[in-house]
């Protein structure tokens, strides 16, 4: 009887490490979609943090010409990934990853100061439901939108050095009005694990609207004291949330 008990204990110990190992395998591919008015260069520090930990990080450059074009550009990057992916979206990039995230290889979504329209909703419709603390986005005669450069620092990146936001203000990537008026046709957050960064000092996108959208999506929310550009001002905290999302649970 003693020998049987000893054998059972040995088998239990032998199997425990194997069970732990299979539960802790992270997704290694991370694709990041930047939002309107900015390019992907602001993600450099987060890229470096995650790359040093063994992740493969890719920035899906957005044409910002239409919602369809942005989604297509993101899908093209997804198709290049070998294996499962965690998809990250900032600001209007939240709508892009919600649609592009329908691909089977996308295992989790991470929203950073992001917009999460549901099927049949547009970015403009969601933003209009709970206006932002600021109103510095201006239209052009040719159907584009841009942030008033004089207000860019205060409204978009108040927790960053002014010399940095001043440069971002004069190197904006204009969005199209059509992009913001297009109704989205898919919302992967309905059936995929999703995580969210709520930027509590955001003046470009209402923190209350962020909270409402994240709750509707059932996201695991992390509140970070930061501006709309929290991914630049608080890269360690944002990188930590992205890393958490790579562990399939």
ChimeraX attribute file (.defattr): number of C-alpha atoms within 10 A of each C-alpha:
attribute: neighborCount
match mode: 1-to-1
recipient: residues
	/A:1	6
	/A:2	7
	/A:3	8
	/A:4	9
	/A:5	10
	/A:6	11
	/A:7	11
	/A:8	12
	/A:9	11
	/A:10	11
	/A:11	11
	/A:12	11
	/A:13	10
	/A:14	11
	/A:15	10
	/A:16	10
	/A:17	10
	/A:18	10
	/A:19	10
	/A:20	10
	/A:21	9
	/A:22	9
	/A:23	11
	/A:24	12
	/A:25	12
	/A:26	18
	/A:27	21
	/A:28	21
	/A:29	21
	/A:30	27
	/A:31	21
	/A:32	23
	/A:33	29
	/A:34	25
	/A:35	25
	/A:36	23
	/A:37	19
	/A:38	18
	/A:39	20
	/A:40	15
	/A:41	12
	/A:42	16
	/A:43	18
	/A:44	13
	/A:45	17
	/A:46	21
	/A:47	20
	/A:48	13
	/A:49	17
	/A:50	19
	/A:51	14
	/A:52	10
	/A:53	10
	/A:54	10
	/A:55	18
	/A:56	16
	/A:57	19
	/A:58	18
	/A:59	19
	/A:60	23
	/A:61	17
	/A:62	25
	/A:63	17
	/A:64	25
	/A:65	16
	/A:66	18
	/A:67	27
	/A:68	15
	/A:69	15
	/A:70	22
	/A:71	23
	/A:72	17
	/A:73	19
	/A:74	25
	/A:75	19
	/A:76	12
	/A:77	15
	/A:78	25
	/A:79	11
	/A:80	9
	/A:81	16
	/A:82	10
	/A:83	12
	/A:84	19
	/A:85	25
	/A:86	28
	/A:87	31
	/A:88	29
	/A:89	26
	/A:90	26
	/A:91	24
	/A:92	26
	/A:93	27
	/A:94	27
	/A:95	33
	/A:96	33
	/A:97	30
	/A:98	29
	/A:99	24
	/A:100	23
	/A:101	27
	/A:102	17
	/A:103	14
	/A:104	9
	/A:105	17
	/A:106	23
	/A:107	20
	/A:108	25
	/A:109	28
	/A:110	31
	/A:111	32
	/A:112	30
	/A:113	34
	/A:114	27
	/A:115	27
	/A:116	32
	/A:117	26
	/A:118	23
	/A:119	14
	/A:120	12
	/A:121	17
	/A:122	23
	/A:123	22
	/A:124	17
	/A:125	15
	/A:126	17
	/A:127	18
	/A:128	11
	/A:129	9
	/A:130	15
	/A:131	14
	/A:132	18
	/A:133	14
	/A:134	15
	/A:135	14
	/A:136	19
	/A:137	15
	/A:138	10
	/A:139	16
	/A:140	11
	/A:141	6
	/A:142	8
	/A:143	11
	/A:144	17
	/A:145	21
	/A:146	20
	/A:147	23
	/A:148	16
	/A:149	19
	/A:150	12
	/A:151	18
	/A:152	22
	/A:153	22
	/A:154	19
	/A:155	26
	/A:156	24
	/A:157	26
	/A:158	21
	/A:159	21
	/A:160	18
	/A:161	11
	/A:162	14
	/A:163	10
	/A:164	11
	/A:165	21
	/A:166	16
	/A:167	13
	/A:168	20
	/A:169	21
	/A:170	13
	/A:171	13
	/A:172	15
	/A:173	21
	/A:174	19
	/A:175	25
	/A:176	20
	/A:177	18
	/A:178	16
	/A:179	23
	/A:180	21
	/A:181	15
	/A:182	17
	/A:183	19
	/A:184	22
	/A:185	14
	/A:186	20
	/A:187	23
	/A:188	23
	/A:189	24
	/A:190	14
	/A:191	11
	/A:192	18
	/A:193	20
	/A:194	23
	/A:195	24
	/A:196	30
	/A:197	27
	/A:198	27
	/A:199	26
	/A:200	20
	/A:201	22
	/A:202	28
	/A:203	21
	/A:204	24
	/A:205	26
	/A:206	22
	/A:207	23
	/A:208	16
	/A:209	22
	/A:210	27
	/A:211	20
	/A:212	14
	/A:213	19
	/A:214	23
	/A:215	13
	/A:216	13
	/A:217	22
	/A:218	17
	/A:219	21
	/A:220	16
	/A:221	19
	/A:222	14
	/A:223	14
	/A:224	18
	/A:225	14
	/A:226	22
	/A:227	28
	/A:228	27
	/A:229	27
	/A:230	27
	/A:231	24
	/A:232	20
	/A:233	20
	/A:234	18
	/A:235	18
	/A:236	15
	/A:237	17
	/A:238	22
	/A:239	19
	/A:240	13
	/A:241	19
	/A:242	25
	/A:243	20
	/A:244	14
	/A:245	25
	/A:246	24
	/A:247	16
	/A:248	14
	/A:249	9
